[in-house]
């Protein structure tokens, strides 16, 4: 039985209300776990994570711990010259793990470039996670193997892809859902707004999952939106919800609600996960030029891992043995990431011409021969 | 065999594509109930339903971007851009996504999207309705760019474009939409999509044209023949990739090249052809290649377009120039320093 059969979908009946600022938590955010690790009662949403017991919550915490470790390792690899660039996800673990762990295998993710935790949850391996950032390939993984498109670097472009994919799901008569991950900066892009128009008009089973991490490189979210970005969606005819993006449980619940609506043929949902980018935009960025340290410190107190640890400790679940086991797994994942990184070597020069077309064109074949002949002049006879 | 217009030939080609493959979808503005502003999709929504022939919101980036998602899902979208000058909002999705996804994913994701664009001038339209944007697309790795000049090619090429596993930009010469000829749906010999065709054989000058100017080029060849000059007309058909084998084989026979297109000159297809021919056939050339093109100005108001568009006389004058004929008007002017 679907959970919503016993617990009404809180978003379902709200279309006439316009904005959906849930008043359960601080700042109108849906919150089920406070920064102090206390459960906050929420009759609308807590039923959506009724099955997330201590063991499952520990699993979500383990995911977050491992991806934080992977993220730190990748940042270190960049600092050591092994990666050209890395966009850290530090601070956004709950938004990504909480949402990605709500998905089914046959759902399809269209993400931006910071969704390393989503990729990890979808089953992307260490080499595939780094390929693009090491510069040995234009992207990491086969999208069809993991149900996740290659990340879009052009801001917001993927929201249209998700919408089109969702339209295709509806045409195929399946209840798979497309999920678009994007940031607060992307909400200014025409593509994102057009995606909401198309999704609403075609009633597409798509979830717009906006991680509002407060920053688009150096630009604060206030430059993109003078009101909460979630407020825009109802104007397109799309119900929206703001969730504490550092609360993995609340994010999990809200994503399940949105997925449920989509699977039931009730169309798109917009989720604004309010979080904070604790690191730089990328390793090429210097946030000391624009971030107020006091602001960052306030967000550090809302850390997504700490609150789960406090909660699980209080319940006697997070024992030294459990911590030790997860730390060991995180270290092993980091070691695997480092090893995979070193094993990624540049492909041969003639692979430049591969996969540009389904069948190579005479023009490209000619240029391939030209490069091969040129390179051959350097070979010792 | 039935006589049909170029627009009608596209319509029957799209109908066949929809019949042949259930994953084929048509998307665009006003293509459903109205049948498109040029009626190219007339009756297709009625016969194939709104699920396969979709009127979309008025947003070209949205159309192209959702087509990408549908292609990800295994569909074969055929996108109509209503007019040439309206393609630019979709340019980002076309260039950064459609063209590159196969390469970006090392072949894992195909983008078999056909982008149909009515293009070119000569219909007395307002701004943004007469442009020839082919060079932008031909410059973009990963796209195929083709254009048809006849109803028969229109029918065949749109079906080939839809069946192609690469993204194809099909430029439809809108001022030729209403020319008629007999169209065979399944002819015995079908030229591949990326091949040029010699449409008038000749021995003195190779005249390369495509899309709306092929008919003008054929007229020019007839007029030149009356004047004792044998012009070989090549309908380029594929603008990316270029069929250099066909063009260069012709130039090696004639020793002279004229390229005609409506698009602005700088960085255009004529420049590319002239460069390739000069690099590959230099020793065969009797004269420098000559381009007959639109000028490097924005497409003009309709009362000026006759001066912008290459016509029969300008093409003939270029033929005279490469023939070194004394009555070439620009050749004479060049002597006075005007065309230098």
Interface residues (C-beta under 8 A of the other chain):
Chain A: X108 X110 X137 X138 X139 X142 X143 X144 X149 X150 X152 X154 X157 X159 X160 X161 X162 X163 X164 X165 X166 X167 X168 X169 X171 X172 X178 X190 X191 X194 X195 X197 X198 X201 X354 X355 X356 X357 X358 X359 X361 X362 X363 X364
Chain B: X25 X51 X56 X57 X59 X61 X62 X64 X65 X66 X67 X68 X69 X70 X71 X72 X73 X74 X75 X89 X92 X93 X96 X97 X100 X101 X102 X103 X104 X105 X106 X107 X108 X109 X110 X141 X142 X144 X164 X165 X166 X194 X240 X241 X242 X243 X244 X245
